[in-house]
Each structure stands twice: as C-alpha cells, then as structure tokens.
Amino acid sequence: MVTAETAVVLPVLLLVLAGAVSAVVVVGAQLRCVDAAREGARAAARGEPVAVVQRAAAGAAPDGAATELGGDGETVQVTVSATVSPLGPLPWTVEVSATATGLREPAAEVGAP
C-alpha cells in the first residue's frame, strides 16, 4: 500500500520541485538584470562611452542579455532584458528586464547617452 501511495505522490512532488527550481532561476535572472541596469546607469551617469556602459552592464547581466541606453540631457536610462529558459531544454521561456535611471554628473559630457 505504501508503494502505491508513493507512486501516486512522486509525480506531484517532481512537479513542485520543477516549479520551485524554475522560480529560483527566473528570480535570479531578474536580479542580475537589476544589477546590470544599475551598473550601466552608474557608468553612463559618469559620462563613460557607450561601449564602456554596455561592457559594464554585460558583466553583470545574464547570458544573451540586451542593453538599451537612453535618457535626456540631465538623466541617463539603461534597460537590460534577457530571455530565460527556467527548465533548461524545454521550450518554455520567460522574458525578464530591468531599468535603472540616474542623474548625469555635472562633469560628465552631454554627448554621452
């Protein structure tokens, strides 16, 4: 009787475990996007060139993430987005992104993003 109950409960436990692992992977990727956007916004606020800003963001971002730069004369805005496959090779993907905005430092060049 215990064997039959285990056979019924085991698939449910595996689904719960897969859901928990997926949630951890997605939340981890989201936090990495937040960190990457902040790093990029700090670099852009200092007046760093676009290549340096993208390198700073890429260093903290998940693999394959895209970085977008924007802003106006007083502020800079960096958005980092990535597509995550929380269950590995399975065809389910989740899009995560984060945006950080900062004030341009007075000594920074206005021509930078």
N, C-alpha and C positions, 0 to 999 in steps of 0.2 A: 504494500500500500504506500509506503514512503517513496518507493521508486516511482510510482505513478504520479504522485504529487510533485516530486522533483521534476519529472519530465514535463509537467504542465507549467510549473513556475519558472523553469530555466529560461525559456524564450522571453518571458516578460522581464526577467532580470537583465538579460542581454540587451533588450531594447532600452531599458532605463539607463544602463551603463553607456550605451552608444549615445543616448541623448545628453547625458552628463558630460561625456568627453567632447561632444560637438559644441556644447555651450561653453566649455572652457576654451576651446580653440577659437571660437568666434570672439569671445570677450578678450582673449589675449591679443588677437589681431586688431581689435578696436583700440585697445590701449596702446599698442605700438603705433597705430595711425595718429592717435592723440599726441604721443611723444614726438613723432616725426614732424607733425604740423607745428608744434611748439618750437622745435629746434630750427626748422626752416624760417619761422616768423622771427625768431631772435636774430638769425643771420641776416635776414632781409632788413630788419629794423636797424642793424648796424651799418647798412649800406653795402653789404657784400655783393659781388657779381652774381648773376643768375645761376651760373654753373656751380658756384660755391654753395648757394642756397639749396639747390637741388641735391648736391652731394651730401649736405648736412641732413636733409630730410630723408634721403635714401638710406643713410647709415642706420637710422632708427626704424624705418618703415618695414613692413612685411615684404617678402619677395614678390616682385612683379607689381609693386605699387606705383601709382601715377601721382605726380606732384604738379599742382597748378598754382601759379603765382598771380597776385593781383593787388589791388589797392589804389589809393589816390596819392596825392602829394604828402599827406600827413600820416596815413596809415598804410600798413602792408597786410596782406592776407595770403595765407598759404593753406591750400586744401590738399590733403593726402587721401587717396582712395585705393582700395585693393579688393580683389575678388578672392574669397577664401573657400576652400573645399574642406569643410569640417570632418567629413567622413572619408577622407583620402580619395581613392579612385572612384568612388560612387559619384554619379552625375549631379549631385546636389551642391550648389554654390550659394554663397551669401556675400553681398556687397557691403563692405564697411568703409566708412570715411570719417574724417575729422577736419575741422577748420580752426585755424588759430589766427587771431588778428593782433597786431601790435602797433604802437606808435613809433614812427620813424624818429630816430635820434637826431638831434639838431645838427650834428656834424656829418650825418650821412648824406650822400649825394642824392639829389632829387631824381636823377635819371635811372636809378636802380628801381626794381619792381616794388 
